[in-house]
Amino acid sequence: MKFKCVNDLDKFDFNEAEITTLKTDGDALLLETSSGIAKYNNPCNTKYVDCYIADTQIRMKNARITRFFLEGPKYYNADDVLLEAVPDKDVLEEDYEKTMKMLVSGAIYVFRETGNPSEDVRTCEIAIDVEDDTYWIEAECERIILEWDRFRNQVEE
């Protein structure tokens, strides 16, 4: 990979990026996306404007999934009054790998760090849309390494 950023997740936008790989590998959580955006303030971006990037490999080192769940749907009437809220459904640890395989080709809805990163622990959350469902992965890790080969076109406003 030609470009590399470590612990700079806030300098990227993966909203609507398609997941091509999602799995655990030893102590790492691995994601590969078909696209993404390197923001204007990304340390590798010399154009200083938001730019699309090619396939991106994301490795969360020494990762631990703290919660993995299917978001429960909420139903509203035409007046935007909540009619029913279905509770979230946790994915059992023994089903993590099977569920991750099902999420490949899903689209990332949210991928961000949460809380204040300490020297040892970074926490993040990932929301992935697959058909009409949204799965959330909340994880802690030591480092987030993002690598990609090339920049693409500038993001149009």
DSSP file with accessible surface (Angstrom, degrees, kcal/mol):
  #  RESIDUE AA STRUCTURE BP1 BP2  ACC     N-H-->O    O-->H-N    N-H-->O    O-->H-N    TCO  KAPPA ALPHA  PHI   PSI    X-CA   Y-CA   Z-CA
    1    1 A M              0   0   95      0, 0.0   148,-0.2     0, 0.0     3,-0.0   0.000 360.0 360.0 360.0 138.2    0.0    0.0    0.0
    2    2 A K        +     0   0  158    146,-0.3     2,-0.4     1,-0.1   147,-0.2   0.854 360.0  44.6 -82.6 -38.3    1.3    3.4   -1.0
    3    3 A F  E     -A  148   0A  43    145,-2.8   145,-1.6     2,-0.0     2,-0.3  -0.877  63.9-179.9-114.2 145.8   -0.4    5.6    1.7
    4    4 A K  E     -A  147   0A 112     -2,-0.4     2,-0.4   143,-0.2   143,-0.2  -0.994   8.7-178.5-148.1 134.1   -0.8    4.9    5.4
    5    5 A C  E     -A  146   0A   4    141,-2.5   141,-3.0    -2,-0.3     2,-0.5  -0.989  12.0-155.5-129.6 141.6   -2.4    6.7    8.3
    6    6 A V  E    S-A  145   0A  56     -2,-0.4   139,-0.2   139,-0.2    -2,-0.0  -0.980  75.4 -10.8-121.2 126.6   -2.4    5.5   11.9
    7    7 A N  S    S+     0   0   38    137,-3.2     3,-0.2    -2,-0.5    -1,-0.1   0.805  97.3 116.6  58.0  35.6   -5.0    6.6   14.4
    8    8 A D    >   +     0   0   38    136,-0.4     3,-2.4     1,-0.1    -1,-0.1  -0.143  20.1 135.7-120.5  38.2   -6.4    9.3   12.0
    9    9 A L  G >   +     0   0    5      1,-0.3     3,-1.7     2,-0.2    -1,-0.1   0.840  67.5  64.4 -58.3 -31.3   -9.9    7.8   11.5
   10   10 A D  G 3  S+     0   0   95      1,-0.3    -1,-0.3    -3,-0.2    -2,-0.1   0.612  92.1  65.0 -69.8  -6.8  -11.4   11.3   11.9
   11   11 A K  G <  S+     0   0   44     -3,-2.4    28,-2.4    30,-0.1     2,-0.3   0.238 100.0  63.8 -97.6  12.6   -9.5   12.4    8.7
   12   12 A F  E <   -E   38   0B  10     -3,-1.7     2,-0.4    26,-0.2    26,-0.2  -0.910  62.7-153.3-131.7 160.9  -11.6    9.9    6.6
   13   13 A D  E     +E   37   0B  67     24,-2.2    24,-1.9    -2,-0.3    99,-0.1  -0.971  16.0 169.9-135.9 117.5  -15.3    9.5    5.6
   14   14 A F    >   +     0   0    5     -2,-0.4     3,-2.4    97,-0.3    94,-0.3   0.164  24.9 146.6-110.8  16.5  -16.5    6.0    4.8
   15   15 A N  T 3  S+     0   0   82      1,-0.3    94,-0.2    96,-0.1     3,-0.1  -0.359  78.8   3.1 -58.8 125.0  -20.2    6.8    4.6
   16   16 A E  T 3  S+     0   0  155     92,-3.6    -1,-0.3     1,-0.3     2,-0.2   0.478  93.2 145.8  74.2   8.3  -21.8    4.5    2.0
   17   17 A A    <   -     0   0    1     -3,-2.4    91,-2.7    91,-0.3     2,-0.3  -0.535  50.6-120.5 -72.3 139.9  -18.5    2.7    1.3
   18   18 A E  B     -H  107   0C  91     89,-0.2    16,-2.4    -2,-0.2     2,-0.5  -0.641  19.1-128.9 -83.0 137.3  -19.1   -0.9    0.4
   19   19 A I  E     +B   33   0A   0     87,-2.7    86,-3.0    -2,-0.3    14,-0.2  -0.738  28.9 173.0 -86.8 126.0  -17.4   -3.5    2.6
   20   20 A T  E    S+     0   0A  55     12,-3.0     2,-0.3    -2,-0.5    13,-0.2   0.659  72.3  19.4-103.6 -23.2  -15.4   -6.1    0.6
   21   21 A T  E     +B   32   0A  37     11,-1.4    11,-2.3    82,-0.1    -1,-0.4  -0.983  58.2 167.5-146.0 137.5  -13.8   -7.9    3.6
   22   22 A L  E     +B   31   0A   6     -2,-0.3     2,-0.3     9,-0.2     9,-0.2  -0.885  28.7 119.2-149.8 115.2  -14.8   -8.0    7.3
   23   23 A K  E     -B   30   0A  94      7,-2.2     7,-3.3    -2,-0.3     2,-0.4  -0.987  55.9-106.3-164.0 166.4  -13.2  -10.5    9.6
   24   24 A T  E     -B   29   0A  56     -2,-0.3     2,-0.3     5,-0.2     5,-0.2  -0.812  26.6-172.2 -99.7 146.3  -11.1  -11.1   12.7
   25   25 A D  E >   -B   28   0A 100      3,-2.8     3,-1.9    -2,-0.4     2,-0.4  -0.834  60.4 -58.8-140.8  97.6   -7.6  -12.3   12.3
   26   26 A G  T 3  S-     0   0   77     -2,-0.3    -1,-0.1     1,-0.3     0, 0.0  -0.493 123.6 -13.1  64.3-118.1   -5.9  -13.2   15.5
   27   27 A D  T 3  S+     0   0   77     -2,-0.4    36,-2.7    -3,-0.1     2,-0.3   0.258 122.7  88.6 -98.8  14.3   -6.0  -10.1   17.6
   28   28 A A  E <   -B   25   0A   7     -3,-1.9    -3,-2.8    34,-0.2     2,-0.5  -0.842  63.8-144.8-115.6 148.5   -7.0   -7.8   14.7
   29   29 A L  E     -BC  24  60A   2     31,-1.9    31,-2.7    -2,-0.3     2,-0.4  -0.962  27.7-159.5-105.3 121.6  -10.3   -6.7   13.3
   30   30 A L  E     +BC  23  59A  30     -7,-3.3    -7,-2.2    -2,-0.5     2,-0.4  -0.908  15.6 174.1-111.8 132.8   -9.9   -6.3    9.5
   31   31 A L  E     -BC  22  58A   1     27,-2.7    27,-3.5    -2,-0.4     2,-0.4  -0.988   9.4-169.3-130.7 142.7  -12.1   -4.3    7.1
   32   32 A E  E     -BC  21  57A  67    -11,-2.3   -12,-3.0    -2,-0.4   -11,-1.4  -0.999  10.1-166.3-128.4 135.1  -11.6   -3.6    3.4
   33   33 A T  E     -BC  19  56A   0     23,-2.4    23,-2.0    -2,-0.4   -14,-0.2  -0.880  25.7-135.6-119.9 154.7  -13.7   -1.0    1.7
   34   34 A S  S    S-     0   0   32    -16,-2.4     2,-0.3    -2,-0.3    21,-0.2   0.614  85.6  -8.6 -82.1 -12.7  -14.2   -0.4   -2.0
   35   35 A S        +     0   0   36    -17,-0.3     2,-0.3    21,-0.1    21,-0.2  -0.940  60.6 163.0-164.2-177.1  -14.0    3.4   -1.6
   36   36 A G  E     - F   0  53B   4     17,-0.6    17,-2.2    -2,-0.3     2,-0.4  -0.944  35.3 -98.4 168.8-179.8  -13.8    6.2    0.9
   37   37 A I  E     -EF  13  52B  26    -24,-1.9   -24,-2.2    -2,-0.3     2,-0.7  -0.993  14.9-150.8-128.5 128.7  -12.9    9.8    1.2
   38   38 A A  E     -EF  12  51B   0     13,-3.0    13,-2.4    -2,-0.4   -26,-0.2  -0.888  32.8-130.7 -91.8 118.3   -9.7   11.3    2.5
   39   39 A K    >   -     0   0   69    -28,-2.4     3,-2.2    -2,-0.7     6,-0.2  -0.197  22.8-100.1 -69.6 165.3  -10.7   14.6    4.0
   40   40 A Y  T 3  S+     0   0  134      1,-0.3     8,-0.2     8,-0.2    -1,-0.1   0.781 122.8  51.8 -55.7 -28.9   -8.9   17.8    3.2
   41   41 A N  T 3  S+     0   0   65      7,-0.1    -1,-0.3     3,-0.0    -2,-0.1   0.302  76.7 127.7 -97.0  12.8   -6.9   17.6    6.5
   42   42 A N    X   -     0   0    4     -3,-2.2     3,-1.5   -31,-0.2     6,-0.2  -0.469  65.3-130.2 -66.7 132.6   -5.7   14.1    6.0
   43   43 A P  T 3  S+     0   0   85      0, 0.0    -1,-0.1     0, 0.0   -38,-0.0   0.751 106.9  48.0 -62.1 -21.0   -1.9   14.0    6.4
   44   44 A C  T 3  S+     0   0   29      1,-0.1     2,-1.0     2,-0.0    -2,-0.1   0.558  89.2  95.1 -92.2  -9.1   -1.4   12.1    3.1
   45   45 A N    X   +     0   0    4     -3,-1.5     3,-0.5    -6,-0.2    -1,-0.1  -0.719  44.4 174.6 -90.3 103.9   -3.7   14.4    1.1
   46   46 A T  T 3  S+     0   0  111     -2,-1.0    -1,-0.2     1,-0.2    -6,-0.0   0.514  72.7  69.1 -86.9  -4.4   -1.5   17.1   -0.6
   47   47 A K  T 3  S-     0   0  118      2,-0.2    -1,-0.2     4,-0.0     3,-0.1   0.650  91.1-142.3 -86.0 -17.6   -4.4   18.6   -2.5
   48   48 A Y    <   +     0   0  175     -3,-0.5     2,-0.3     1,-0.2    -8,-0.2   0.781  68.6  96.7  59.7  28.5   -6.1   20.0    0.7
   49   49 A V  S    S-     0   0   48    -10,-0.1    -1,-0.2   -11,-0.1    -2,-0.2  -0.959  91.1 -85.5-135.3 155.1   -9.6   19.2   -0.6
   50   50 A D        -     0   0   52     -2,-0.3   105,-2.7   105,-0.1     2,-0.4  -0.435  54.7-175.1 -61.4 130.0  -11.7   16.1    0.1
   51   51 A C  E     -FG  38 154B   0    -13,-2.4   -13,-3.0   103,-0.3   103,-0.2  -0.985  26.5-117.4-132.2 142.6  -10.7   13.3   -2.3
   52   52 A Y  E     -F   37   0B 101    101,-2.7   100,-3.7    -2,-0.4     2,-0.3  -0.442  32.7-153.8 -69.2 149.6  -12.0    9.9   -3.1
   53   53 A I  E     -FG  36 151B   0    -17,-2.2   -17,-0.6    98,-0.3    98,-0.2  -0.898  12.8-112.6-125.1 158.9   -9.6    7.1   -2.4
   54   54 A A  S    S-     0   0    6     96,-2.4    -1,-0.1    -2,-0.3   -19,-0.1   0.008  70.5 -31.5 -73.9-172.8   -9.2    3.6   -3.9
   55   55 A D  S    S-     0   0   92    -21,-0.2    94,-0.6     1,-0.1     2,-0.4  -0.089  70.3-151.9 -44.2 134.6   -9.8    0.3   -2.0
   56   56 A T  E     -CD  33 148A   1    -23,-2.0   -23,-2.4   -21,-0.2     2,-0.5  -0.949  11.0-152.1-123.1 132.9   -8.8    0.8    1.6
   57   57 A Q  E     -CD  32 147A  61     90,-2.9    90,-2.5    -2,-0.4     2,-0.5  -0.909  13.9-168.8-101.5 129.3   -7.6   -1.7    4.2
   58   58 A I  E     -CD  31 146A   1    -27,-3.5   -27,-2.7    -2,-0.5     2,-0.5  -0.983   3.0-173.5-122.4 122.3   -8.4   -0.9    7.8
   59   59 A R  E     -CD  30 145A  68     86,-2.7    86,-3.0    -2,-0.5     2,-0.8  -0.979  11.3-161.8-118.4 123.8   -6.7   -2.9   10.6
   60   60 A M  E >   -CD  29 144A   0    -31,-2.7   -31,-1.9    -2,-0.5     3,-0.7  -0.915  23.4-145.7-102.9 106.1   -7.7   -2.4   14.2
   61   61 A K  E 3  S+ D   0 143A  54     82,-2.2    81,-2.9    -2,-0.8    82,-0.9  -0.513  74.2   4.6 -80.3 143.3   -4.8   -3.9   16.1
   62   62 A N  T 3  S+     0   0   70     79,-0.2    -1,-0.2    -2,-0.2   -34,-0.2   0.924  94.6 180.0  50.5  48.6   -5.3   -5.7   19.4
   63   63 A A    <   -     0   0   25    -36,-2.7     2,-0.4    -3,-0.7    78,-0.2  -0.519  21.9-172.4 -85.3 148.4   -9.1   -5.3   18.9
   64   64 A R  E     -I  140   0C 140     76,-2.6    76,-2.6    -2,-0.2     2,-0.5  -0.975  22.1-134.3-139.5 120.9  -11.8   -6.5   21.2
   65   65 A I  E     -I  139   0C  25     -2,-0.4    74,-0.3    74,-0.2     3,-0.1  -0.668  21.9-179.1 -75.7 121.6  -15.5   -6.4   20.2
   66   66 A T  E     +     0   0C  58     72,-2.3     2,-0.3    -2,-0.5    73,-0.2   0.739  69.7   4.5 -93.6 -26.8  -17.4   -5.0   23.1
   67   67 A R  E     -I  138   0C  83     71,-1.8    71,-3.4     2,-0.0     2,-0.4  -0.948  55.6-179.1-158.7 140.4  -20.8   -5.2   21.5
   68   68 A F  E     +I  137   0C   2     -2,-0.3    23,-3.2    23,-0.3     2,-0.3  -0.974  26.6 153.0-140.2 118.5  -22.2   -6.5   18.2
   69   69 A F  E     -IJ 136  90C  11     67,-2.3    67,-3.0    -2,-0.4     2,-0.6  -0.986  46.7-117.2-151.3 158.5  -25.9   -6.1   17.6
   70   70 A L  E     -IJ 135  89C  38     19,-3.0    19,-2.6    -2,-0.3    65,-0.2  -0.868  43.4-121.0 -93.4 122.2  -28.7   -5.8   15.1
   71   71 A E        -     0   0   75     63,-3.1    63,-0.4    -2,-0.6    17,-0.1  -0.475  24.6-124.4 -67.9 130.0  -30.4   -2.5   15.6
   72   72 A G        -     0   0    4     -2,-0.2    16,-0.2    14,-0.1    -1,-0.1  -0.561  28.1-117.5 -74.9 136.8  -34.1   -2.8   16.4
   73   73 A P        -     0   0   58      0, 0.0    13,-2.9     0, 0.0     2,-0.4  -0.305  18.3-144.7 -73.5 158.0  -36.4   -1.0   14.0
   74   74 A K  E     -M   85   0D 107     11,-0.2     2,-0.5     9,-0.0    11,-0.2  -0.984   9.3-150.9-122.2 137.4  -38.8    1.8   15.0
   75   75 A Y  E     -M   84   0D 117      9,-3.1     8,-3.7    -2,-0.4     9,-1.6  -0.927  14.9-177.0-114.5 130.7  -42.2    2.3   13.5
   76   76 A Y  E     -M   82   0D 115     -2,-0.5     6,-0.2     6,-0.3     2,-0.1  -0.877  20.3-128.0-122.4 155.5  -43.9    5.7   13.1
   77   77 A N    >   -     0   0   60      4,-2.1     3,-1.9    -2,-0.3     4,-0.1  -0.312  46.3 -85.3 -89.7-176.3  -47.3    6.8   11.8
   78   78 A A  T 3  S+     0   0  107      1,-0.3    -1,-0.1     2,-0.1    -2,-0.0   0.720 128.8  58.1 -65.2 -20.7  -47.7    9.6    9.2
   79   79 A D  T 3  S-     0   0  135      2,-0.1    -1,-0.3     0, 0.0     3,-0.1   0.218 119.6-108.6 -92.4  13.1  -47.6   12.2   12.0
   80   80 A D    <   +     0   0  126     -3,-1.9     2,-0.5     1,-0.2    -2,-0.1   0.802  70.0 147.9  64.6  32.5  -44.2   11.1   13.1
   81   81 A V        -     0   0   77     -4,-0.1    -4,-2.1     1,-0.0     2,-0.3  -0.865  54.1-114.4 -98.5 128.6  -45.5    9.5   16.3
   82   82 A L  E     +M   76   0D  84     -2,-0.5    -6,-0.3    -6,-0.2     3,-0.1  -0.446  36.8 173.9 -65.0 123.7  -43.6    6.5   17.5
   83   83 A L  E     -     0   0D 113     -8,-3.7     2,-0.3     1,-0.4    -7,-0.2   0.803  64.9  -0.8 -96.7 -40.6  -45.9    3.4   17.3
   84   84 A E  E     -M   75   0D 112     -9,-1.6    -9,-3.1     2,-0.0     2,-0.5  -0.985  51.8-160.8-154.8 140.1  -43.5    0.6   18.2
   85   85 A A  E     -M   74   0D  55     -2,-0.3   -11,-0.2   -11,-0.2   -13,-0.0  -0.976  15.1-152.4-124.8 115.8  -39.8    0.3   19.0
   86   86 A V        -     0   0   48    -13,-2.9   -14,-0.1    -2,-0.5     3,-0.1  -0.728  27.1-114.4 -85.7 132.0  -38.3   -3.2   18.6
   87   87 A P        -     0   0  107      0, 0.0    -1,-0.1     0, 0.0     2,-0.0  -0.250  33.8 -96.0 -65.6 154.9  -35.3   -3.8   21.0
   88   88 A D        -     0   0   66    -16,-0.2     2,-0.5   -17,-0.1   -17,-0.2  -0.329  34.7-137.3 -63.6 152.1  -31.8   -4.3   19.6
   89   89 A K  E     -J   70   0C 149    -19,-2.6   -19,-3.0    -3,-0.1     2,-0.1  -0.955  13.6-135.9-120.1 113.7  -30.8   -8.0   19.2
   90   90 A D  E     -J   69   0C  93     -2,-0.5     2,-0.5   -21,-0.2   -21,-0.3  -0.379  13.8-129.3 -66.0 141.9  -27.2   -8.9   20.4
   91   91 A V        -     0   0   19    -23,-3.2   -23,-0.3    -2,-0.1     2,-0.1  -0.822  29.2-120.3 -88.6 127.4  -25.2  -11.1   18.1
   92   92 A L    >   -     0   0   97     -2,-0.5     3,-2.2     1,-0.1     4,-0.3  -0.408  18.7-117.7 -68.8 147.4  -23.7  -14.0   20.1
   93   93 A E  G >  S+     0   0  148      1,-0.3     3,-1.4     2,-0.2     4,-0.4   0.859 114.9  57.4 -56.1 -37.2  -19.9  -14.3   20.2
   94   94 A E  G 3  S+     0   0  148      1,-0.3    -1,-0.3     2,-0.1     4,-0.3   0.676 106.9  50.7 -69.7 -12.8  -20.0  -17.7   18.5
   95   95 A D  G <> S+     0   0   53     -3,-2.2     4,-2.6     1,-0.1    -1,-0.3   0.364  80.1  99.8-103.0   4.6  -21.9  -16.1   15.6
   96   96 A Y  H <> S+     0   0   38     -3,-1.4     4,-2.8    -4,-0.3     5,-0.2   0.945  84.1  44.2 -56.3 -53.8  -19.5  -13.2   15.0
   97   97 A E  H  > S+     0   0   72     -4,-0.4     4,-2.2     1,-0.2    -1,-0.2   0.918 114.7  48.8 -61.9 -43.3  -17.7  -14.7   12.1
   98   98 A K  H  > S+     0   0  140     -4,-0.3     4,-1.5     1,-0.2    -1,-0.2   0.925 114.1  46.2 -62.8 -42.5  -20.9  -15.9   10.4
   99   99 A T  H  X S+     0   0   15     -4,-2.6     4,-1.4     1,-0.2    -2,-0.2   0.903 109.4  54.7 -68.5 -39.3  -22.5  -12.5   10.8
  100  100 A M  H  X S+     0   0    0     -4,-2.8     4,-0.6    -5,-0.3     3,-0.3   0.903 106.0  52.4 -61.2 -40.0  -19.4  -10.7    9.5
  101  101 A K  H >< S+     0   0  156     -4,-2.2     3,-0.9     1,-0.2    -1,-0.2   0.887 107.1  53.1 -61.9 -37.4  -19.5  -12.8    6.3
  102  102 A M  H 3< S+     0   0   92     -4,-1.5    -1,-0.2     1,-0.2    -2,-0.2   0.803 103.2  58.3 -67.5 -26.6  -23.1  -11.8    5.8
  103  103 A L  H >< S+     0   0    0     -4,-1.4     3,-2.4    -3,-0.3   -84,-0.3   0.618  77.2 113.1 -81.8 -11.8  -22.2   -8.1    6.2
  104  104 A V  T << S+     0   0   48     -3,-0.9   -84,-0.2    -4,-0.6     3,-0.1  -0.428  82.2  24.6 -63.1 134.7  -19.7   -8.3    3.2
  105  105 A S  T 3  S+     0   0   83    -86,-3.0    -1,-0.3     1,-0.4   -85,-0.1   0.336  98.2 124.0  81.2   3.2  -21.1   -6.1    0.4
  106  106 A G    <   -     0   0    6     -3,-2.4   -87,-2.7   -87,-0.1     2,-0.4  -0.322  64.3-111.8 -76.6 170.1  -23.0   -4.1    2.9
  107  107 A A  E     -HK  18 129C  34     22,-2.3    22,-3.2   -89,-0.2     2,-0.3  -0.885  21.2-119.8-110.0 137.2  -22.6   -0.3    3.1
  108  108 A I  E     + K   0 128C   2    -91,-2.7   -92,-3.6    -2,-0.4   -91,-0.3  -0.581  30.1 174.6 -73.4 130.4  -21.0    1.5    6.0
  109  109 A Y  E    S+     0   0C 130     18,-3.4     2,-0.3     1,-0.4    19,-0.2   0.758  71.6  10.8-101.6 -40.4  -23.4    4.0    7.5
  110  110 A V  E     + K   0 127C  20     17,-1.4    17,-2.8   -96,-0.1    -1,-0.4  -0.998  56.2 165.9-140.7 137.0  -21.2    5.1   10.5
  111  111 A F  E     + K   0 126C  24     -2,-0.3     2,-0.3    15,-0.2   -97,-0.3  -0.779  31.4 130.7-149.4 103.8  -17.5    4.5   11.2
  112  112 A R  E     - K   0 125C 124     13,-2.1    13,-2.6    -2,-0.3     2,-0.3  -0.989  55.6-105.8-152.2 158.0  -16.1    6.8   13.9
  113  113 A E  E     - K   0 124C  43     -2,-0.3     2,-0.3    11,-0.2    11,-0.3  -0.634  35.2-154.3 -82.2 145.7  -14.1    6.9   17.1
  114  114 A T  E     + K   0 123C  47      9,-2.3     9,-0.6    -2,-0.3     0, 0.0  -0.898  51.9   1.9-119.8 150.9  -16.1    7.5   20.2
  115  115 A G  S    S-     0   0   64     -2,-0.3    -2,-0.0     7,-0.1     8,-0.0  -0.115 104.6 -45.7  70.9-171.9  -14.9    9.0   23.4
  116  116 A N        -     0   0  159      6,-0.0     2,-0.1    -3,-0.0    -1,-0.1  -0.861  59.5-125.0 -98.1 122.2  -11.5   10.4   24.1
  117  117 A P        -     0   0   62      0, 0.0     5,-0.2     0, 0.0     2,-0.2  -0.441  25.5-157.9 -68.1 133.9   -8.7    8.1   22.9
  118  118 A S        -     0   0   64      3,-2.3     0, 0.0    -2,-0.1     0, 0.0  -0.429  36.1 -94.2 -96.4-177.5   -6.2    7.2   25.6
  119  119 A E  S    S+     0   0  189      1,-0.2     3,-0.1    -2,-0.2    -1,-0.0   0.844 122.5  27.6 -66.1 -31.9   -2.6    6.1   25.0
  120  120 A D  S    S+     0   0  119      1,-0.2     2,-0.4    23,-0.0    -1,-0.2   0.742 118.9  46.4-102.6 -29.7   -3.6    2.4   25.2
  121  121 A V        -     0   0   56     19,-0.1    -3,-2.3     2,-0.0     2,-0.4  -0.968  48.8-177.7-130.1 131.3   -7.3    2.2   24.1
  122  122 A R  E     - L   0 141C  36     19,-3.0    19,-2.5    -2,-0.4     2,-0.4  -0.980  15.3-156.8-118.3 137.1   -9.3    3.6   21.2
  123  123 A T  E     +KL 114 140C  41     -9,-0.6    -9,-2.3    -2,-0.4     2,-0.3  -0.911  18.0 166.9-114.3 141.8  -13.0    2.9   21.0
  124  124 A C  E     -KL 113 139C   3     15,-2.5    15,-2.4    -2,-0.4     2,-0.4  -0.965  22.8-143.0-147.2 164.9  -15.0    3.1   17.8
  125  125 A E  E     -KL 112 138C  28    -13,-2.6   -13,-2.1    -2,-0.3     2,-0.4  -0.984   8.5-165.7-132.5 144.1  -18.3    2.1   16.4
  126  126 A I  E     -KL 111 137C   1     11,-2.4    11,-2.7    -2,-0.4     2,-0.5  -0.999   2.0-164.9-130.0 127.6  -19.2    0.8   12.9
  127  127 A A  E     -KL 110 136C   0    -17,-2.8   -18,-3.4    -2,-0.4   -17,-1.4  -0.966   9.7-170.1-113.1 130.0  -22.8    0.7   11.6
  128  128 A I  E     -KL 108 135C   0      7,-2.9     7,-2.7    -2,-0.5     2,-0.5  -0.981  11.4-147.2-125.9 124.6  -23.3   -1.4    8.5
  129  129 A D  E     +KL 107 134C  55    -22,-3.2   -22,-2.3    -2,-0.5     2,-0.4  -0.802  17.6 176.2 -92.6 128.2  -26.5   -1.5    6.4
  130  130 A V  E >   - L   0 133C  25      3,-2.8     3,-2.7    -2,-0.5     2,-0.2  -0.970  65.2 -52.6-132.1 113.4  -27.4   -4.8    4.7
  131  131 A E  T 3  S-     0   0  187     -2,-0.4     0, 0.0     1,-0.3     0, 0.0  -0.360 123.5 -19.4  54.3-118.4  -30.8   -4.7    2.9
  132  132 A D  T 3  S+     0   0  161     -2,-0.2     2,-0.3    -3,-0.1    -1,-0.3   0.338 122.8  87.6 -99.4   6.9  -33.2   -3.3    5.5
  133  133 A D  E <   - L   0 130C  73     -3,-2.7    -3,-2.8   -60,-0.0     2,-0.5  -0.790  58.1-154.6-109.4 151.6  -31.1   -4.1    8.6
  134  134 A T  E     - L   0 129C  22    -63,-0.4   -63,-3.1    -2,-0.3     2,-0.4  -0.990  10.0-165.1-124.9 122.3  -28.4   -2.2   10.4
  135  135 A Y  E     -IL  70 128C  27     -7,-2.7    -7,-2.9    -2,-0.5     2,-0.4  -0.866   6.1-154.3-104.2 142.4  -25.7   -4.0   12.4
  136  136 A W  E     -IL  69 127C  25    -67,-3.0   -67,-2.3    -2,-0.4     2,-0.5  -0.945   7.2-167.9-118.1 136.0  -23.5   -2.2   14.9
  137  137 A I  E     -IL  68 126C   0    -11,-2.7   -11,-2.4    -2,-0.4     2,-0.5  -0.995   3.4-170.0-120.8 122.4  -20.0   -3.2   16.0
  138  138 A E  E     +IL  67 125C  57    -71,-3.4   -72,-2.3    -2,-0.5   -71,-1.8  -0.959  19.9 169.1-110.3 129.1  -18.5   -1.5   19.0
  139  139 A A  E     -IL  65 124C   2    -15,-2.4   -15,-2.5    -2,-0.5     2,-0.4  -0.971  30.7-145.0-142.8 155.1  -14.9   -2.2   19.5
  140  140 A E  E     +IL  64 123C  61    -76,-2.6   -76,-2.6    -2,-0.3     2,-0.3  -0.920  29.9 164.1-114.5 144.9  -11.8   -1.2   21.5
  141  141 A C  E     - L   0 122C   5    -19,-2.5   -19,-3.0    -2,-0.4   -79,-0.2  -0.964  43.7-126.4-152.7 170.5   -8.4   -1.4   20.0
  142  142 A E  S    S+     0   0   89    -81,-2.9     2,-0.3     1,-0.3   -80,-0.2   0.866  91.3   2.2 -86.8 -43.1   -4.8   -0.2   20.4
  143  143 A R  E     - D   0  61A  95    -82,-0.9   -82,-2.2   -21,-0.1     2,-0.5  -0.990  55.8-144.4-145.2 152.6   -4.3    1.3   16.9
  144  144 A I  E     - D   0  60A   0     -2,-0.3  -137,-3.2   -84,-0.2     2,-0.5  -0.974  21.1-168.3-119.8 114.3   -6.3    1.9   13.7
  145  145 A I  E     -AD   6  59A   3    -86,-3.0   -86,-2.7    -2,-0.5     2,-0.5  -0.914   2.2-170.7-109.0 123.7   -4.2    1.5   10.6
  146  146 A L  E     +AD   5  58A   0   -141,-3.0  -141,-2.5    -2,-0.5     2,-0.4  -0.964   8.2 176.2-117.0 128.4   -5.6    2.7    7.3
  147  147 A E  E     +AD   4  57A  31    -90,-2.5   -90,-2.9    -2,-0.5     2,-0.3  -0.989   5.3 161.9-134.9 142.9   -3.8    2.0    4.0
  148  148 A W  E     -AD   3  56A   0   -145,-1.6  -145,-2.8    -2,-0.4  -146,-0.3  -0.971  33.9-133.1-153.9 162.4   -4.7    2.6    0.3
  149  149 A D  S    S+     0   0   80    -94,-0.6     2,-0.3    -2,-0.3    -1,-0.1   0.799  75.5   2.0 -91.8 -34.3   -2.9    2.7   -3.0
  150  150 A R        -     0   0  134    -95,-0.2   -96,-2.4  -147,-0.1     2,-0.3  -0.998  58.5-116.1-156.3 157.7   -4.1    5.9   -4.7
  151  151 A F  E     -G   53   0B  43     -2,-0.3   -98,-0.3   -98,-0.2     2,-0.1  -0.665  30.0-164.1 -87.6 150.6   -6.2    9.0   -4.6
  152  152 A R  E     -     0   0B  88   -100,-3.7     3,-0.1     1,-0.3    -1,-0.1  -0.223  42.4 -33.7-111.5-151.1   -9.1    9.4   -7.0
  153  153 A N  E     -     0   0B 129      1,-0.1  -101,-2.7  -102,-0.1    -1,-0.3  -0.168  68.5 -92.0 -70.2 161.5  -11.0   12.5   -8.1
  154  154 A Q  E     -G   51   0B  96   -103,-0.2     2,-0.3     1,-0.1  -103,-0.3  -0.400  45.8-105.7 -68.3 143.2  -11.9   15.4   -5.9
  155  155 A V        -     0   0   22   -105,-2.7     2,-0.3    -2,-0.1  -105,-0.1  -0.597  34.8-132.5 -72.7 127.9  -15.3   15.2   -4.1
  156  156 A E              0   0  151     -2,-0.3    -1,-0.0     1,-0.1  -105,-0.0  -0.615 360.0 360.0 -82.5 142.6  -17.8   17.5   -5.8
  157  157 A E              0   0  214     -2,-0.3    -1,-0.1     0, 0.0     0, 0.0  -0.323 360.0 360.0 -72.5 360.0  -19.8   19.8   -3.5
